[in-house]
Amino acid sequence: MIPATFDYHAPGSLADAITLLDKLGDEAKVLSGGMSLLPMLKIRLAQVAHLVDIGRIPGLDYIKEEGGTLKIGAATKESALERSDLIRSKYPILLDTALVIADPIVRNRATAGGNLAHGDPANDHPATMLALGASIVARGPKGERTIPVDQFFKGLFTTALAANEILTEIRIPTPPARSGGAYVKLERKVGDFATAGAAAQVTLAANGTIEKAGIGLTNAGPTPIKAVEAEKFLAGKKPDDATLQEAGRLAAKATNPSADRRGSVEYKREMARVHTVRALKAAIRRAGGQ
Amino acid sequence: MATHTITVTVNGAPRTAEVESRLLLVHFIRETLGMTGTHIGCDTSHCGACTVLLDGEPVKSCTMLAVQADGRQVMTVEGLEKDAKLDPIQEGFMQEHGLQCGFCTPGMMLTSYALLRRNKQPTEDEIRHAISGNLCRCTGYVNIVKAVQYAAAKQQ
């Protein structure tokens, strides 16, 4: 399969890329790892007049902690997240996520920024970032702005990014003590999109109750879903089984999946419930609770 | 029609060509360069038959543009043999019957070659994880794993 013809641009700096995007407007699409965009162009689900490849711009590939924030450069490969000692030791929820994105070869090209900017509810990072309360840094002709991730996903394949903006960085607040997070995904085979997936990030109080919980769901509706009701319900509660089951029920209530080869609406809702409970249990274990 | 002049170093030799923007790396390798060891399987980045090494890391060449490889190093299955001597990974696939129909073999060998560069003594789990993006429709995974273990032992 061969994409329809387009012009290819490979700017050497972020400033040049933004100037180009500003000029080309809706005619252009940003190419990062290309693991979502190129298949869409090949099967002609999408067609563009211009591709602006940001893969040759230096300085967009890093994983670092700074002032209580984990900063991930947009062009950081999933395989780099998978191999990072910092991620492995302090952010196991991100390791969980990277390990189930597509397959190891695709992860050598796929980028963390692209996974979010594509705006696909079936991608895995959105749920994790919703659970972690991340922010998205976008740069455009007027400079930089920061978008809370719960305001980032606007619709299927649509994000808050303007046509002349580039996602440059993901910022995640370093979780306080007694925190843990986990991402669990049900997939038919390696490389498949999720039948259901749930991310949970939990902070426990000194007395063992849940101080704060974040829950994000994958492929559970037209956009990635933040299970707000379930999060609110958990605050201040003891993390016993009945409480977690109720949180799972509330999370499933927030979903709006569509039926496809991966299952019926009812099945996907049920799997969202089950996986929310599993993610919460794993997160609480990692936070040092029961 | 947008075209670009690109130079890609393939198995150590720089290859320059004028290519269309939309030309996929796998077509550049197979059709522009005439090197047909790299296979096209699913053409949707699932099966891994088209796997080549880009700057040493396995990538699926059906889901990459040739222009994206401009100025970079590509290694294909034709690059495994050196001075008329098979690479240990090729020897392993031969000795352990790591192939049946052979269609997935170039991708399997390149992924395994890259794994052994990073991890000299992978466990069976690590091998299976590494090749989880390469599908064998003959389902000959048991012998493929043995082939990789053979190469690992040989390289000790």
Interface residues (C-beta under 8 A of the other chain):
Chain A: M1 I2 P3 A4 T5 F6 D7 Y8 A10 G34 M35 L38 P39 L41 K42 I43 L51 D53 G55 S79 A102 D103 P104 I105 V106 N108 R109 V190 G191
Chain B: M1 A2 H4 E20 S21 R22 L24 H27 D43 T44 S45 H46 G48 T51 L54 E57 P58 V59 K60 T63 M64 L65 V67 Q68 D70 T111 H129 A130 S132 G133 N134
